[in-house]
Amino acid sequence: MKKKFLTWSINSIQKYQFVSEEDVDKLRYGLEGIYLTFTKMIILLVLAVILGIFKEVCCVLVFFNFIRFTGFGFHAEKSSQCLVLSIMNFIMIPLFFIHAPLSQIVIQIICIACIVSYLLFAPADTKKRPLPNKRKRIIRKLATVGIGLIYCILVFSFPNSFFQPLLLSAMVIQAIAIQPLLYMLFKQPYRNYRWYLNGLNT
């Protein structure tokens, strides 16, 4: 199905515009990303509907993307890995926080652990998107921590509300996504800006 989509899309574009071989490769890469994102999202939303947490998953995705934008984080290289991680993150984690009877002390510990994680590891870049600019890294770290603190304030301002477990889910997912251990587990390089800067200096 993916191959048919890519072939049809590229052929349709080439009918109306000349595309070089180099641009075809770039186009194929971009279209593949769109296809994988779209199909992954359909699977996640179908599972959410089946489990009765459609609205909750949609909210978690929104909250997560705000903090992901500044904090970056792990990207799976294989579509199968990405799908499994997405189901664990956006289905299993929200389900846990929605149904688990957590005390306020436990919630406080989770929030503190997430903020500490952002301070230590955000932003976590990838091999394809290194962050060599130190000033931008600091700004992104501060922004990630700031968003995390806003989420914490909302969590404690509205205890036992609809949004509390969803904000916690987004915070935990982001904290996991920037962990060096996750990069090591999938054999991906961590702090890629160092490799990028070393490459420029050689």
Secondary structure by P-SEA (a helix, b strand, c coil): caaaaaaaaaaaaaacccccaaaaaaaaaaaaaaaaaaaaaaaaaaaaaaaccaaaaaaaaaaaaaaaacbbbbbbccaaaaaaaaaaaccaaaaaaacccccaaaaaaaaaaaaaaaaccccccccccccccaaaaaaaaaaaaaaaaaaaaaaaacccccaaaaaaaaaaaaaaaacaaaaaaacccccaaaaaaaaaac
